[in-house]
Amino acid sequence: MNTTVAMRPAGNRTVETIRGQHHKFMLIPMIERNARWFDAGPVSIAVEARALGDSPQRMVRGPSIHVFNAARTEEYLRFDVFGRVLHYHYILNAEGHNVLWGYDPDVNGPMIPWVVAALLHRLPVMLRRAGTEVLADEIEQQGWDSSVLPDVAREAAAALAPREDDMVRAREGMDWMYEWKRIHPQFNTVEEGEY
């Protein structure tokens, strides 16, 4: 007699609802004063210490890891390691859109080490997915300075910890988000389905 009982896995249960959602808007820009930059040759990586909320009980905080070109004028990838639904974005600059994917920690483990491994081993593939073939080719042909990744990981881990300015950053983040939504009424326009 088989006594195996199917158990629901613990963890991020909403991840299956975020599978390649095509969003017809650009992401809310980062607040640069809350970010630390890491120059890595043809790309620059910023780790932003994000916080959102209107009270300590309704606040989320953590790192948002941004991958830009070296000039820091175009963002291509964003990894959001905060809140209940961990996720990442491919940023389609030509269209002014982004594609959102949920992250499942039950399968992949903690997200920060996963981000570091993805950047180390899959950066050109991910950049192509974001529509920047030229930058992906440059990295494949000439490389990039991946030695910044341990510092990126340390900075991201530090952004998970409580800080004295959490509520100031959280309110500032909410104000910035509401202003972005006001200026860009198409914000949160979503097409379902895989990208």
N, C-alpha and C positions, 0 to 999 in steps of 0.2 A: 504494500500500500504506500502510495506516494504522499508524504506528509508535508511536502514543500508548500509554503504559503507565499503567494505573491505579495511583496511589500512595496508600498510606494517609496521611492527614493526621497531622502530628505534634501533640502536645499532650495535652489532657485527654481521654483515651479513655473514661473511665467516666461522662461526662456524660449519655450516653443512658440510663443506668440510673436517673437521677434526674430523672424527668419528672412532676412533680406528685404525689409520694408524700404521701399523707395519713397523718400521724402522730397517733395518739391520745394525745398527751401534750403538756404545755407544755415549752418549751425551758428548758435550764439557765439560770437568771438570771445576768446579768453580775456580775462582781466590780467593784463601783463604784469602789473606790480605784484601779483600773487604767483608769478611763475619764475622758474629758474631755467635758463637756456643752456644747452649743450651743443656746441658746434661740432659737426662730424663730417667735414668735407662737403659733399654735394647736398647733404641734408642738415637741418638743425632740428633738435628735439627740445621741446619745452615741457617741463613738468609743472603744471598749475595746481596749487593747493586750493581746491574748490570747496565751497560750502554754500548750501542753499537751505533756506528755511526762515520761519518767522519766530521761532522759539526754540529753546534747547531741546524740548521734547519732539519737535517737528523739524529737526535739522538733519541733513546728511552732509558728510564731509569725506574728502578723499582726493586722490590724485586724478587729474585728467592729463593724459600723456598725448602730446600733439607732435606730429611729424610734418615739418615744413620743408620747403626748398632752402638752400643755403642763404638766400637773401631774406628769408623769413616773410616773403610776400604772398605765398600760397601754401595753404595747409592741405594735406592729402589724406592723412589718417588721424583718427582720434580714438583713444582708449579711455573709457570712463569707468573708473574703479571706485564708485561710490553709490550709495543707495541700495535698494533691494534688488534692482535689476541691473546687474553688471552688463556692459555692452561696449561695442566699438562701431566706428563709422568709417566708410569709404567716402571721401569728399570729392564730388564731381564738379570741379571748378568751372568747366566749360558750360555746363548746364545750370549751375547755381543750385545743385541738388546734393543730397547725401543718401547713402544706403546704410541702414542700421541693422546690425546683427547682435543678437543676444549672446552672452557668454555663460556657459554652464560650468560652474565650479565643481559640480559633482563628478563630471567626466574629466575636466582639465586641471583641477586643483586650483590653488590660489592664482588670481589673475595676474599679479605683477610679474612673477617669474615666467608665466606664459607669454606676456607681452614682450619681455626681454628676449625670450627664445624665438618668438615670431619675427621680431625685428632682426635678430642675428641671422636666422636661417631663411626667412621668407620675404624680406623687404622688397626686392624687385618684383616678385609676384604680386604683392599687395599694392605696390605703386601702380602696376599695370591695371589692376582692378579699379584703382582710383582714376584711371585715364591718363596717366603721365608716362607714356612709353619712353620718351626721350630720357627722363631722369632714371627710369628703371634700367635702360640700356647703359647709361653712364655708370651706374653703380655696378652692374655686371662686368663692365669692361675695365673700370678703373678702381673699383672698390669704394669703401667708405670707412670712416674711423669708428668702428664698433667698440673701441676701447672705452667710449663714454658710457656704455650700457651699465656697468656696475654702479656708476654714480647716478645714472637715471633711476636704477632700482632703489638705491638708498634714498634718494629724494622723494620718490613715489611712496616708499614705506613711511617716511617721516610725515607725509601729508595725511596719512591715516590717523595719526595721533592727535589727541585734543590739543588745541592751542588757545592762548588767552584771547586772541582776536577772532575766535570762531563765529560768534554772533555778529560781529561787525562785518566779516566777510560774507556770512550767510545772508544778511539783510541786503548788503551791496549786490550780491549775486542775484537775489530775487528781483531787486529794482532793475538791474541790468537786463534780466530775462523779460520782465514785463515791458520794458521800453523797447527791446528787440521785437517782441511780439506786436507791439503797437505799430512800429515802423514797417514790419513785414507781416501783414495780415495773413499771408499764405502759410505762416508757421504752423506746423502740425498737420499739413496736408500729406496724407499717406496713401500710397498704392500698395495693396497687399500682394503677396507672392514673392517668390524667390527672385533674387537678382542674379 
